Amino acid sequence: NPPPPLLCCSEDPHAVFPTTPVTMGNIPGMPQMPIDDINACAKEVLSTFTPIYTKSYALGLIDKLKAEAEAKAASGDDADTLQLREPPIPDEWLKEGWLVKQGAVKKSWKKRWFVATNRADNFRVLYFEKEA
């Protein structure tokens, strides 16, 4: 009893592998499968399956880790010292130096000392007539 013809993964849904019985790997009666069709089929399956699997696995892993963290937080177990913490907010200035700005009333250009602050100071830019 020969096996039914196998569907190929090509563009043509009616394309099938040849059904000539051959012996492959000690399995008698396996249909002959051209290597180009096998490669095309494998490439199509991998290009479709891999991104979906990777995304689903990552989302499942994140959900699992969140559930474990919530369960641990609910139990009040503080034994794990490797928990991520908020990084400290730096208190040094991001940038300081001289700049030239145009006056608001008198449209001349003026040299000013400026200081760009960081997140701790709400990302402000301060400027002064002299170096502070």
C-alpha positions in Angstrom: 0.0 0.0 0.0 1.9 3.2 -1.1 1.7 6.3 1.1 -0.5 9.2 -0.1 1.3 11.9 -2.1 2.8 14.6 0.1 1.8 18.3 -0.4 4.6 20.7 -1.1 5.0 24.1 0.5 5.4 25.8 -2.8 3.2 28.5 -4.2 1.1 25.9 -6.0 -1.2 24.2 -3.5 -1.7 21.3 -5.9 2.0 20.5 -6.4 3.0 17.2 -4.9 6.2 15.3 -4.5 6.8 12.4 -6.9 5.3 9.2 -5.5 7.9 6.8 -6.9 8.7 4.5 -4.0 12.4 4.5 -2.9 14.2 3.4 0.2 15.4 6.2 2.4 17.1 5.6 5.7 15.8 2.0 6.0 12.2 3.2 5.5 10.8 1.4 2.5 8.1 3.1 0.5 9.0 6.8 1.3 8.3 9.0 -1.7 11.2 10.6 -3.5 11.6 14.2 -2.5 13.7 16.5 -4.6 16.3 18.4 -2.5 15.2 21.8 -4.0 11.6 21.3 -3.0 12.7 20.2 0.5 14.9 23.3 0.8 12.2 25.6 -0.4 9.7 24.1 1.9 12.0 24.3 4.9 12.9 27.9 4.1 9.2 28.9 3.9 8.3 27.1 7.1 11.3 28.7 9.0 10.7 32.2 7.7 7.1 32.0 8.8 7.4 30.1 12.0 10.6 31.6 13.6 9.4 35.2 14.1 6.0 34.0 15.5 7.6 31.4 17.8 10.3 33.9 19.0 7.7 36.5 19.9 5.3 34.1 21.5 8.1 32.5 23.6 9.3 36.0 24.7 5.8 37.1 25.7 5.2 33.8 27.6 8.6 34.1 29.4 7.8 37.7 30.4 4.4 36.6 31.7 5.9 33.8 33.7 8.6 36.0 35.2 6.0 38.7 36.1 3.8 36.0 37.8 6.8 34.7 39.7 7.8 38.2 40.8 4.2 39.1 41.9 4.0 35.8 43.9 7.3 36.5 45.5 6.3 40.1 46.4 3.0 38.8 47.8 4.8 36.3 50.0 7.0 39.1 51.4 10.2 37.1 50.8 13.1 39.6 50.7 15.8 36.9 50.4 16.6 37.7 46.7 19.2 40.5 46.7 19.6 40.4 42.9 16.4 42.4 42.1 16.7 45.2 39.7 16.6 48.6 41.3 16.0 52.1 39.9 19.3 53.6 38.8 20.4 56.7 40.8 19.6 60.0 39.3 22.9 61.7 38.5 23.4 65.2 40.0 26.1 66.5 37.7 25.3 68.9 34.8 24.9 67.4 31.3 26.7 70.3 29.6 28.1 73.7 30.4 29.9 76.3 28.4 29.6 79.5 26.4 26.9 80.2 23.9 25.6 83.1 21.9 21.9 84.0 22.1 19.8 86.7 20.5 18.2 89.2 22.9 14.4 89.2 23.3 13.9 92.9 23.1 17.1 94.3 21.6 17.9 91.8 18.7 21.7 91.9 19.2 23.7 88.8 19.9 24.9 88.2 23.5 27.5 85.8 24.8 26.2 83.8 27.8 27.4 81.0 30.1 24.9 78.2 30.0 24.3 75.1 32.1 22.1 72.2 30.9 20.8 70.3 33.9 19.8 66.7 34.1 16.7 64.8 35.2 17.2 65.6 38.8 16.8 69.3 37.9 14.0 68.7 35.3 16.3 69.1 32.2 16.5 72.8 32.4 18.9 75.2 30.5 20.1 78.0 32.7 22.2 80.9 31.4 24.2 83.7 33.0 26.1 86.8 32.0 29.3 85.5 33.6 30.7 82.0 34.2 29.1 80.6 37.3 
